[in-house]
Amino acid sequence: MSVIVARPPNFELILKAFPDADKPGVIFAYGDNIYNPSGDPIPPALLAHERIHLGRQKMLAPPSSLSIDAAADHWWIRYVLDAEFRYREELLAHVAEFKAQDNRGLDRNLRAKILQKTAARLCAPLYNYTPPRSMTLAMRDIRWELEKK
Ligand SMILES: [Zn+2]
């Protein structure tokens, strides 16, 4: 996996669906790489988030996909078209992002604060969910995922 300071190959598709994708600090998982157009430093927890997307692109690749980029295109089209798929994919990525910050022995209040911030990002306008996902739902789903294992 490499981090590339550029827009991802399918940026036109992404921007049409998510107008906020052009904002500084927004990064993209595609194929084998993380694309970081603004070149801002990427916090380790966000890298953990993007690694989940890269892994899922491979995992969900149809048998017919001829390359890793074809698998990424397939995942992205589904991600753009299907809000529920998008929410579930982001849920998994945000749980990984939370876990990357949740060091053992973290103060309970701080842990709750990080959980709340993670849930707020999960239901952010950036993702254009229709209907919008609520903070309550995002908190519940993250807790549910954390308690799974
Ligand atoms: Zn994501």
Backbone and ligand atoms as CSV (ligand in chain L), in Angstrom:
chain,resi,resn,atom,element,x,y,z
A,1,MET,N,N,0.831,-1.211,0.000
A,1,MET,CA,C,0.000,0.000,0.000
A,1,MET,C,C,0.861,1.255,0.000
A,2,SER,N,N,0.561,2.181,-0.894
A,2,SER,CA,C,1.264,3.470,-0.905
A,2,SER,C,C,0.273,4.605,-0.720
A,3,VAL,N,N,0.781,5.702,-0.190
A,3,VAL,CA,C,-0.014,6.927,-0.130
A,3,VAL,C,C,0.446,7.814,-1.281
A,4,ILE,N,N,-0.492,8.211,-2.133
A,4,ILE,CA,C,-0.161,8.990,-3.318
A,4,ILE,C,C,-0.804,10.374,-3.213
A,5,VAL,N,N,-0.025,11.410,-3.409
A,5,VAL,CA,C,-0.565,12.770,-3.363
A,5,VAL,C,C,-1.141,13.098,-4.740
A,6,ALA,N,N,-2.392,12.689,-4.927
A,6,ALA,CA,C,-3.106,12.918,-6.197
A,6,ALA,C,C,-4.557,12.538,-5.973
A,7,ARG,N,N,-5.400,12.895,-6.939
A,7,ARG,CA,C,-6.783,12.438,-6.902
A,7,ARG,C,C,-6.844,10.988,-7.367
A,8,PRO,N,N,-7.820,10.214,-6.848
A,8,PRO,CA,C,-7.933,8.826,-7.318
A,8,PRO,C,C,-8.399,8.783,-8.775
A,9,PRO,N,N,-8.135,7.674,-9.485
A,9,PRO,CA,C,-8.503,7.566,-10.912
A,9,PRO,C,C,-9.990,7.810,-11.178
A,10,ASN,N,N,-10.855,7.493,-10.216
A,10,ASN,CA,C,-12.307,7.640,-10.428
A,10,ASN,C,C,-12.858,8.896,-9.734
A,11,PHE,N,N,-12.041,9.920,-9.624
A,11,PHE,CA,C,-12.439,11.102,-8.864
A,11,PHE,C,C,-13.697,11.788,-9.415
A,12,GLU,N,N,-13.877,11.773,-10.731
A,12,GLU,CA,C,-15.068,12.414,-11.326
A,12,GLU,C,C,-16.352,11.789,-10.791
A,13,LEU,N,N,-16.372,10.465,-10.753
A,13,LEU,CA,C,-17.526,9.717,-10.220
A,13,LEU,C,C,-17.764,10.088,-8.752
A,14,ILE,N,N,-16.696,10.127,-7.984
A,14,ILE,CA,C,-16.804,10.408,-6.552
A,14,ILE,C,C,-17.336,11.826,-6.324
A,15,LEU,N,N,-16.775,12.774,-7.053
A,15,LEU,CA,C,-17.143,14.179,-6.854
A,15,LEU,C,C,-18.598,14.451,-7.228
A,16,LYS,N,N,-19.090,13.747,-8.242
A,16,LYS,CA,C,-20.491,13.910,-8.649
A,16,LYS,C,C,-21.420,13.503,-7.509
A,17,ALA,N,N,-21.054,12.436,-6.813
A,17,ALA,CA,C,-21.909,11.923,-5.735
A,17,ALA,C,C,-21.669,12.650,-4.409
A,18,PHE,N,N,-20.438,13.115,-4.192
A,18,PHE,CA,C,-20.078,13.738,-2.908
A,18,PHE,C,C,-19.349,15.055,-3.151
A,19,PRO,N,N,-20.125,16.141,-3.251
A,19,PRO,CA,C,-19.492,17.435,-3.558
A,19,PRO,C,C,-18.407,17.838,-2.548
A,20,ASP,N,N,-18.501,17.353,-1.301
A,20,ASP,CA,C,-17.499,17.696,-0.284
A,20,ASP,C,C,-16.175,16.958,-0.480
A,21,ALA,N,N,-16.148,16.019,-1.423
A,21,ALA,CA,C,-14.934,15.221,-1.634
A,21,ALA,C,C,-13.750,16.078,-2.076
A,22,ASP,N,N,-14.041,17.280,-2.546
A,22,ASP,CA,C,-12.999,18.189,-3.019
A,22,ASP,C,C,-12.325,18.959,-1.877
A,23,LYS,N,N,-12.876,18.836,-0.669
A,23,LYS,CA,C,-12.337,19.615,0.456
A,23,LYS,C,C,-10.989,19.080,0.915
A,24,PRO,N,N,-10.114,19.972,1.409
A,24,PRO,CA,C,-8.806,19.510,1.886
A,24,PRO,C,C,-8.951,18.499,3.018
A,25,GLY,N,N,-8.084,17.501,3.019
A,25,GLY,CA,C,-8.090,16.505,4.089
A,25,GLY,C,C,-8.921,15.273,3.765
A,26,VAL,N,N,-9.747,15.324,2.706
A,26,VAL,CA,C,-10.517,14.133,2.326
A,26,VAL,C,C,-9.602,13.217,1.516
A,27,ILE,N,N,-9.531,11.944,1.923
A,27,ILE,CA,C,-8.654,10.996,1.239
A,27,ILE,C,C,-9.458,9.788,0.753
A,28,PHE,N,N,-8.863,8.992,-0.137
A,28,PHE,CA,C,-9.615,7.971,-0.854
A,28,PHE,C,C,-8.840,6.655,-0.935
A,29,ALA,N,N,-9.552,5.557,-0.710
A,29,ALA,CA,C,-8.967,4.225,-0.880
A,29,ALA,C,C,-9.326,3.733,-2.274
A,30,TYR,N,N,-8.332,3.311,-3.020
A,30,TYR,CA,C,-8.589,2.815,-4.377
A,30,TYR,C,C,-7.516,1.803,-4.752
A,31,GLY,N,N,-7.947,0.560,-4.950
A,31,GLY,CA,C,-7.021,-0.491,-5.404
A,31,GLY,C,C,-5.978,-0.818,-4.362
A,32,ASP,N,N,-4.739,-0.464,-4.644
A,32,ASP,CA,C,-3.645,-0.750,-3.724
A,32,ASP,C,C,-3.182,0.487,-2.965
A,33,ASN,N,N,-3.823,1.625,-3.249
A,33,ASN,CA,C,-3.278,2.880,-2.752
A,33,ASN,C,C,-4.288,3.737,-2.004
A,34,ILE,N,N,-3.736,4.625,-1.197
A,34,ILE,CA,C,-4.541,5.667,-0.586
A,34,ILE,C,C,-4.177,6.966,-1.296
A,35,TYR,N,N,-5.181,7.642,-1.816
A,35,TYR,CA,C,-4.976,8.898,-2.534
A,35,TYR,C,C,-5.274,10.063,-1.607
A,36,ASN,N,N,-4.332,10.958,-1.511
A,36,ASN,CA,C,-4.394,12.072,-0.568
A,36,ASN,C,C,-4.146,13.381,-1.343
A,37,PRO,N,N,-5.194,13.890,-2.040
A,37,PRO,CA,C,-4.990,15.022,-2.948
A,37,PRO,C,C,-4.376,16.258,-2.290
A,38,SER,N,N,-4.783,16.568,-1.049
A,38,SER,CA,C,-4.279,17.795,-0.432
A,38,SER,C,C,-2.889,17.612,0.165
A,39,GLY,N,N,-2.451,16.344,0.299
A,39,GLY,CA,C,-1.123,16.088,0.830
A,39,GLY,C,C,-0.988,16.342,2.320
A,40,ASP,N,N,-2.112,16.586,3.005
A,40,ASP,CA,C,-2.061,16.789,4.458
A,40,ASP,C,C,-1.591,15.505,5.134
A,41,PRO,N,N,-0.905,15.635,6.285
A,41,PRO,CA,C,-0.505,14.416,7.011
A,41,PRO,C,C,-1.734,13.584,7.398
A,42,ILE,N,N,-1.631,12.263,7.301
A,42,ILE,CA,C,-2.757,11.379,7.610
A,42,ILE,C,C,-2.548,10.774,8.995
A,43,PRO,N,N,-3.459,11.046,9.938
A,43,PRO,CA,C,-3.325,10.439,11.270
A,43,PRO,C,C,-3.403,8.911,11.171
A,44,PRO,N,N,-2.667,8.192,12.036
A,44,PRO,CA,C,-2.653,6.721,11.978
A,44,PRO,C,C,-4.056,6.101,12.029
A,45,ALA,N,N,-4.960,6.687,12.808
A,45,ALA,CA,C,-6.304,6.117,12.910
A,45,ALA,C,C,-7.031,6.193,11.565
A,46,LEU,N,N,-6.780,7.260,10.808
A,46,LEU,CA,C,-7.418,7.395,9.495
A,46,LEU,C,C,-6.818,6.400,8.498
A,47,LEU,N,N,-5.536,6.125,8.652
A,47,LEU,CA,C,-4.915,5.082,7.816
A,47,LEU,C,C,-5.571,3.732,8.082
A,48,ALA,N,N,-5.851,3.441,9.352
A,48,ALA,CA,C,-6.524,2.189,9.719
A,48,ALA,C,C,-7.904,2.130,9.057
A,49,HIS,N,N,-8.586,3.260,9.015
A,49,HIS,CA,C,-9.898,3.401,8.361
A,49,HIS,C,C,-9.786,3.054,6.859
A,50,GLU,N,N,-8.829,3.671,6.197
A,50,GLU,CA,C,-8.694,3.464,4.746
A,50,GLU,C,C,-8.248,2.036,4.419
A,51,ARG,N,N,-7.448,1.437,5.308
A,51,ARG,CA,C,-7.020,0.045,5.087
A,51,ARG,C,C,-8.225,-0.896,5.048
A,52,ILE,N,N,-9.237,-0.598,5.848
A,52,ILE,CA,C,-10.460,-1.413,5.818
A,52,ILE,C,C,-11.111,-1.313,4.441
A,53,HIS,N,N,-11.208,-0.104,3.900
A,53,HIS,CA,C,-11.808,0.054,2.562
A,53,HIS,C,C,-11.007,-0.720,1.502
A,54,LEU,N,N,-9.679,-0.623,1.570
A,54,LEU,CA,C,-8.840,-1.351,0.589
A,54,LEU,C,C,-9.081,-2.857,0.697
A,55,GLY,N,N,-9.148,-3.349,1.935
A,55,GLY,CA,C,-9.369,-4.782,2.160
A,55,GLY,C,C,-10.730,-5.223,1.645
A,56,ARG,N,N,-11.742,-4.396,1.877
A,56,ARG,CA,C,-13.099,-4.737,1.439
A,56,ARG,C,C,-13.212,-4.707,-0.092
A,57,GLN,N,N,-12.481,-3.791,-0.734
A,57,GLN,CA,C,-12.508,-3.745,-2.205
A,57,GLN,C,C,-12.015,-5.065,-2.771
A,58,LYS,N,N,-10.983,-5.630,-2.150
A,58,LYS,CA,C,-10.461,-6.929,-2.600
A,58,LYS,C,C,-11.440,-8.048,-2.258
A,59,MET,N,N,-11.960,-7.997,-1.017
A,59,MET,CA,C,-12.852,-9.044,-0.529
A,59,MET,C,C,-14.128,-9.139,-1.370
A,60,LEU,N,N,-14.649,-7.992,-1.807
A,60,LEU,CA,C,-15.927,-7.957,-2.519
A,60,LEU,C,C,-15.752,-7.955,-4.037
A,61,ALA,N,N,-14.526,-8.155,-4.495
A,61,ALA,CA,C,-14.277,-8.147,-5.943
A,61,ALA,C,C,-15.056,-9.274,-6.618
A,62,PRO,N,N,-15.775,-8.962,-7.690
A,62,PRO,CA,C,-16.447,-10.054,-8.413
A,62,PRO,C,C,-15.392,-10.940,-9.077
A,63,PRO,N,N,-15.684,-12.241,-9.236
A,63,PRO,CA,C,-14.682,-13.160,-9.816
A,63,PRO,C,C,-14.199,-12.684,-11.187
A,64,SER,N,N,-15.037,-11.896,-11.863
A,64,SER,CA,C,-14.683,-11.457,-13.216
A,64,SER,C,C,-13.702,-10.280,-13.231
A,65,SER,N,N,-13.420,-9.674,-12.058
A,65,SER,CA,C,-12.564,-8.484,-12.128
A,65,SER,C,C,-11.129,-8.870,-12.463
A,66,LEU,N,N,-10.590,-8.198,-13.468
A,66,LEU,CA,C,-9.309,-8.583,-14.042
A,66,LEU,C,C,-8.127,-7.929,-13.346
A,67,SER,N,N,-8.403,-6.901,-12.566
A,67,SER,CA,C,-7.298,-6.224,-11.892
A,67,SER,C,C,-7.797,-5.674,-10.570
A,68,ILE,N,N,-6.857,-5.256,-9.755
A,68,ILE,CA,C,-7.194,-4.680,-8.471
A,68,ILE,C,C,-7.936,-3.351,-8.655
A,69,ASP,N,N,-7.603,-2.634,-9.734
A,69,ASP,CA,C,-8.305,-1.385,-10.014
A,69,ASP,C,C,-9.742,-1.651,-10.462
A,70,ALA,N,N,-9.956,-2.720,-11.200
A,70,ALA,CA,C,-11.317,-3.090,-11.612
A,70,ALA,C,C,-12.158,-3.426,-10.383
A,71,ALA,N,N,-11.541,-4.113,-9.420
A,71,ALA,CA,C,-12.230,-4.440,-8.167
A,71,ALA,C,C,-12.579,-3.158,-7.420
A,72,ALA,N,N,-11.657,-2.209,-7.408
A,72,ALA,CA,C,-11.898,-0.925,-6.746
A,72,ALA,C,C,-13.035,-0.177,-7.424
A,73,ASP,N,N,-13.037,-0.153,-8.753
A,73,ASP,CA,C,-14.127,0.509,-9.502
A,73,ASP,C,C,-15.477,-0.103,-9.141
A,74,HIS,N,N,-15.511,-1.418,-9.071
A,74,HIS,CA,C,-16.742,-2.128,-8.747
A,74,HIS,C,C,-17.256,-1.710,-7.368
A,75,TRP,N,N,-16.359,-1.710,-6.393
A,75,TRP,CA,C,-16.716,-1.320,-5.021
A,75,TRP,C,C,-17.213,0.125,-4.987
A,76,TRP,N,N,-16.507,1.005,-5.686
A,76,TRP,CA,C,-16.867,2.434,-5.657
A,76,TRP,C,C,-18.236,2.702,-6.284
A,77,ILE,N,N,-18.554,1.986,-7.351
A,77,ILE,CA,C,-19.855,2.195,-7.997
A,77,ILE,C,C,-20.972,1.784,-7.043
A,78,ARG,N,N,-20.777,0.660,-6.379
A,78,ARG,CA,C,-21.747,0.223,-5.373
A,78,ARG,C,C,-21.845,1.242,-4.230
A,79,TYR,N,N,-20.707,1.736,-3.806
A,79,TYR,CA,C,-20.603,2.708,-2.720
A,79,TYR,C,C,-21.363,3.998,-3.071
A,80,VAL,N,N,-21.246,4.420,-4.313
A,80,VAL,CA,C,-21.919,5.644,-4.759
A,80,VAL,C,C,-23.429,5.427,-4.873
A,81,LEU,N,N,-23.822,4.289,-5.407
A,81,LEU,CA,C,-25.238,4.078,-5.740
A,81,LEU,C,C,-26.091,3.618,-4.565
A,82,ASP,N,N,-25.487,2.930,-3.616
A,82,ASP,CA,C,-26.263,2.257,-2.579
A,82,ASP,C,C,-25.918,2.832,-1.196
A,83,ALA,N,N,-26.808,3.670,-0.661
A,83,ALA,CA,C,-26.536,4.368,0.605
A,83,ALA,C,C,-26.385,3.395,1.772
A,84,GLU,N,N,-27.144,2.303,1.763
A,84,GLU,CA,C,-27.045,1.349,2.863
A,84,GLU,C,C,-25.688,0.624,2.818
A,85,PHE,N,N,-25.270,0.223,1.615
A,85,PHE,CA,C,-23.937,-0.373,1.445
A,85,PHE,C,C,-22.861,0.600,1.942
A,86,ARG,N,N,-22.994,1.859,1.514
A,86,ARG,CA,C,-22.035,2.892,1.906
A,86,ARG,C,C,-21.967,3.028,3.427
A,87,TYR,N,N,-23.132,3.052,4.067
A,87,TYR,CA,C,-23.169,3.185,5.526
A,87,TYR,C,C,-22.502,1.990,6.197
A,88,ARG,N,N,-22.799,0.775,5.729
A,88,ARG,CA,C,-22.204,-0.421,6.345
A,88,ARG,C,C,-20.679,-0.433,6.148
A,89,GLU,N,N,-20.213,-0.041,4.965
A,89,GLU,CA,C,-18.772,0.008,4.707
A,89,GLU,C,C,-18.100,1.047,5.601
A,90,GLU,N,N,-18.754,2.208,5.747
A,90,GLU,CA,C,-18.193,3.261,6.604
A,90,GLU,C,C,-18.241,2.848,8.078
A,91,LEU,N,N,-19.277,2.123,8.457
A,91,LEU,CA,C,-19.354,1.639,9.840
A,91,LEU,C,C,-18.117,0.795,10.173
A,92,LEU,N,N,-17.794,-0.175,9.300
A,92,LEU,CA,C,-16.622,-1.036,9.528
A,92,LEU,C,C,-15.340,-0.204,9.607
A,93,ALA,N,N,-15.215,0.759,8.709
A,93,ALA,CA,C,-14.007,1.594,8.670
A,93,ALA,C,C,-13.907,2.482,9.913
A,94,HIS,N,N,-15.041,3.031,10.354
A,94,HIS,CA,C,-15.033,3.893,11.538
A,94,HIS,C,C,-14.772,3.104,12.822
A,95,VAL,N,N,-15.223,1.858,12.856
A,95,VAL,CA,C,-14.926,1.004,14.018
A,95,VAL,C,C,-13.409,0.769,14.094
A,96,ALA,N,N,-12.788,0.502,12.949
A,96,ALA,CA,C,-11.322,0.315,12.923
A,96,ALA,C,C,-10.616,1.600,13.342
A,97,GLU,N,N,-11.158,2.712,12.901
A,97,GLU,CA,C,-10.588,4.024,13.248
A,97,GLU,C,C,-10.676,4.243,14.767
A,98,PHE,N,N,-11.807,3.882,15.336
A,98,PHE,CA,C,-11.972,4.014,16.788
A,98,PHE,C,C,-10.994,3.105,17.530
A,99,LYS,N,N,-10.923,1.849,17.076
A,99,LYS,CA,C,-10.043,0.879,17.748
A,99,LYS,C,C,-8.584,1.341,17.720
A,100,ALA,N,N,-8.198,2.008,16.624
A,100,ALA,CA,C,-6.816,2.479,16.504
A,100,ALA,C,C,-6.496,3.561,17.539
A,101,GLN,N,N,-7.522,4.206,18.074
A,101,GLN,CA,C,-7.300,5.257,19.076
A,101,GLN,C,C,-7.590,4.784,20.489
A,102,ASP,N,N,-8.251,3.625,20.571
A,102,ASP,CA,C,-8.727,3.152,21.863
A,102,ASP,C,C,-7.658,2.310,22.540
A,103,ASN,N,N,-6.649,2.977,23.091
A,103,ASN,CA,C,-5.606,2.243,23.788
A,103,ASN,C,C,-6.139,1.757,25.124
A,104,ARG,N,N,-5.686,0.573,25.502
A,104,ARG,CA,C,-6.093,0.007,26.793
A,104,ARG,C,C,-5.732,0.983,27.901
A,105,GLY,N,N,-6.596,1.050,28.868
A,105,GLY,CA,C,-6.311,1.916,29.999
A,105,GLY,C,C,-6.694,3.362,29.756
A,106,LEU,N,N,-7.337,3.605,28.612
A,106,LEU,CA,C,-7.805,4.958,28.317
A,106,LEU,C,C,-8.897,5.327,29.325
A,107,ASP,N,N,-8.828,6.530,29.796
A,107,ASP,CA,C,-9.827,7.059,30.723
A,107,ASP,C,C,-11.234,6.912,30.122
A,108,ARG,N,N,-12.204,6.516,30.944
A,108,ARG,CA,C,-13.567,6.239,30.450
A,108,ARG,C,C,-14.185,7.433,29.728
A,109,ASN,N,N,-13.968,8.610,30.299
A,109,ASN,CA,C,-14.553,9.818,29.693
A,109,ASN,C,C,-13.926,10.131,28.343
A,110,LEU,N,N,-12.611,9.951,28.275
A,110,LEU,CA,C,-11.913,10.209,27.011
A,110,LEU,C,C,-12.368,9.212,25.951
A,111,ARG,N,N,-12.510,7.954,26.359
A,111,ARG,CA,C,-12.972,6.908,25.443
A,111,ARG,C,C,-14.365,7.260,24.905
A,112,ALA,N,N,-15.243,7.700,25.802
A,112,ALA,CA,C,-16.604,8.081,25.394
A,112,ALA,C,C,-16.562,9.256,24.427
A,113,LYS,N,N,-15.640,10.182,24.652
A,113,LYS,CA,C,-15.515,11.357,23.788
A,113,LYS,C,C,-15.041,10.956,22.386
A,114,ILE,N,N,-14.057,10.051,22.332
A,114,ILE,CA,C,-13.558,9.574,21.035
A,114,ILE,C,C,-14.659,8.814,20.295
A,115,LEU,N,N,-15.427,8.025,21.048
A,115,LEU,CA,C,-16.535,7.270,20.444
A,115,LEU,C,C,-17.555,8.231,19.826
A,116,GLN,N,N,-17.858,9.294,20.550
A,116,GLN,CA,C,-18.836,10.275,20.075
A,116,GLN,C,C,-18.345,10.993,18.812
A,117,LYS,N,N,-17.063,11.356,18.811
A,117,LYS,CA,C,-16.486,12.026,17.631
A,117,LYS,C,C,-16.488,11.098,16.430
A,118,THR,N,N,-16.191,9.819,16.670
A,118,THR,CA,C,-16.185,8.832,15.589
A,118,THR,C,C,-17.590,8.678,15.015
A,119,ALA,N,N,-18.592,8.608,15.906
A,119,ALA,CA,C,-19.985,8.476,15.457
A,119,ALA,C,C,-20.413,9.711,14.666
A,120,ALA,N,N,-19.959,10.886,15.097
A,120,ALA,CA,C,-20.308,12.127,14.394
A,120,ALA,C,C,-19.734,12.118,12.982
A,121,ARG,N,N,-18.504,11.579,12.838
A,121,ARG,CA,C,-17.911,11.493,11.497
A,121,ARG,C,C,-18.640,10.466,10.644
A,122,LEU,N,N,-19.064,9.361,11.277
A,122,LEU,CA,C,-19.773,8.305,10.538
A,122,LEU,C,C,-21.072,8.828,9.912
A,123,CYS,N,N,-21.761,9.737,10.589
A,123,CYS,CA,C,-23.028,10.233,10.015
A,123,CYS,C,C,-22.890,11.639,9.422
A,124,ALA,N,N,-21.660,12.048,9.114
A,124,ALA,CA,C,-21.403,13.401,8.580
A,124,ALA,C,C,-22.030,13.612,7.194
A,125,PRO,N,N,-22.368,14.868,6.868
A,125,PRO,CA,C,-22.961,15.206,5.562
A,125,PRO,C,C,-22.095,14.775,4.374
A,126,LEU,N,N,-20.776,14.674,4.591
A,126,LEU,CA,C,-19.853,14.223,3.533
A,126,LEU,C,C,-20.391,12.991,2.815
A,127,TYR,N,N,-20.988,12.063,3.568
A,127,TYR,CA,C,-21.387,10.770,3.003
A,127,TYR,C,C,-22.744,10.781,2.322
A,128,ASN,N,N,-23.465,11.896,2.437
A,128,ASN,CA,C,-24.699,12.050,1.659
A,128,ASN,C,C,-25.681,10.887,1.798
A,129,TYR,N,N,-25.875,10.374,3.002
A,129,TYR,CA,C,-26.809,9.260,3.169
A,129,TYR,C,C,-28.229,9.746,2.945
A,130,THR,N,N,-28.989,8.955,2.203
A,130,THR,CA,C,-30.409,9.254,2.054
A,130,THR,C,C,-31.201,8.025,2.482
A,131,PRO,N,N,-32.028,8.111,3.526
A,131,PRO,CA,C,-32.185,9.271,4.418
A,131,PRO,C,C,-30.946,9.468,5.285
A,132,PRO,N,N,-30.766,10.651,5.876
A,132,PRO,CA,C,-29.604,10.866,6.736
A,132,PRO,C,C,-29.596,9.903,7.907
A,133,ARG,N,N,-28.402,9.460,8.313
A,133,ARG,CA,C,-28.275,8.595,9.489
A,133,ARG,C,C,-28.099,9.493,10.712
A,134,SER,N,N,-28.755,9.110,11.816
A,134,SER,CA,C,-28.691,9.938,13.023
A,134,SER,C,C,-27.482,9.570,13.873
A,135,MET,N,N,-27.130,10.484,14.746
A,135,MET,CA,C,-26.050,10.268,15.710
A,135,MET,C,C,-26.385,9.070,16.616
A,136,THR,N,N,-27.647,8.968,17.024
A,136,THR,CA,C,-28.083,7.866,17.897
A,136,THR,C,C,-27.833,6.519,17.216
A,137,LEU,N,N,-28.201,6.445,15.938
A,137,LEU,CA,C,-28.010,5.207,15.176
A,137,LEU,C,C,-26.519,4.887,15.038
A,138,ALA,N,N,-25.736,5.910,14.722
A,138,ALA,CA,C,-24.298,5.721,14.526
A,138,ALA,C,C,-23.638,5.220,15.821
A,139,MET,N,N,-24.022,5.816,16.958
A,139,MET,CA,C,-23.475,5.390,18.254
A,139,MET,C,C,-23.849,3.942,18.533
A,140,ARG,N,N,-25.118,3.610,18.293
A,140,ARG,CA,C,-25.612,2.254,18.563
A,140,ARG,C,C,-24.860,1.231,17.701
A,141,ASP,N,N,-24.717,1.543,16.412
A,141,ASP,CA,C,-24.088,0.591,15.493
A,141,ASP,C,C,-22.603,0.396,15.810
A,142,ILE,N,N,-21.900,1.463,16.176
A,142,ILE,CA,C,-20.479,1.334,16.520
A,142,ILE,C,C,-20.338,0.476,17.778
A,143,ARG,N,N,-21.169,0.762,18.794
A,143,ARG,CA,C,-21.112,-0.031,20.040
A,143,ARG,C,C,-21.383,-1.502,19.750
A,144,TRP,N,N,-22.376,-1.736,18.894
A,144,TRP,CA,C,-22.753,-3.102,18.502
A,144,TRP,C,C,-21.551,-3.817,17.886
A,145,GLU,N,N,-20.873,-3.152,16.960
A,145,GLU,CA,C,-19.700,-3.749,16.287
A,145,GLU,C,C,-18.568,-4.007,17.288
A,146,LEU,N,N,-18.374,-3.075,18.235
A,146,LEU,CA,C,-17.294,-3.214,19.208
A,146,LEU,C,C,-17.534,-4.386,20.150
A,147,GLU,N,N,-18.803,-4.661,20.421
A,147,GLU,CA,C,-19.139,-5.745,21.356
A,147,GLU,C,C,-19.170,-7.115,20.693
A,148,LYS,N,N,-19.088,-7.126,19.340
A,148,LYS,CA,C,-19.180,-8.385,18.594
A,148,LYS,C,C,-18.109,-9.390,18.992
A,149,LYS,N,N,-16.850,-8.891,19.140
A,149,LYS,CA,C,-15.758,-9.844,19.381
A,149,LYS,C,C,-15.379,-9.910,20.857
L,1,ZN,ZN,ZN,-14.423,5.729,4.728
